[in-house]
Structures are given as C-alpha cells and as structure tokens.
Amino acid sequence: MNEECGIYRTADFIGKRWTLLILLELYKGESKWKRYNGLKRSLMGITSKILSIRLKELEKQDIIRKRTNGGFPLKSEYSLTESVEDFIKIIEQELKN
C-alpha cells in the first residue's frame, strides 16, 4: 500500500501504542471535555510522558482539541473533534451488528 494513502497513514497513526485507548477514553462518558489528570487516572499503566506525547500528536493531526483555563495552575482539557466522534460512532455501530 502506498504510504501517501490517507488510510495507510491513519492506520499507522492509530496503531501507535495508547492512541486508540486515549481516543476511546475521550469518547466515553457524559462530558465531552476530559482533563489531563482524569485521562492519566483512567489509562492504567500509561506514563505521563507518553500521554503528553500522544495528546500533542493527536492535536497536531486535528483529531482532538485542547483548551486551557488560562489561570494558575494551568488546567488543560481535551475533546475529540466532531469528525472523529462520528468515526467512533460508526465503529461502535458496526460492532453492535
């Protein structure tokens, strides 16, 4: 498969360790926005360094959004973009069938 292909790049990126689990954690629950510490607690075994790296990569790829409170201490929250939410809903529906 051509490495320029969007599907190849997406599969390669999503296949990175912890990436899919982070996306699923952001998808779960009532609140669309999740704080860094909440994600860290929910993802047993992930290191702070890996979580930070993956969140930055996901934000750079426009898969998640980040917002900060602008105060002290600085608090960051993350949510899925709408297109990724739709993608996960499709996968969830397919798994039910």
Summary of the structure (lengths in Angstrom):
residues: 97
radius of gyration: 14.2
end to end distance: 28.6
largest distance: 47.8
contacts: 226
relative contact order: 0.15
helix: 55%
strand: 12%
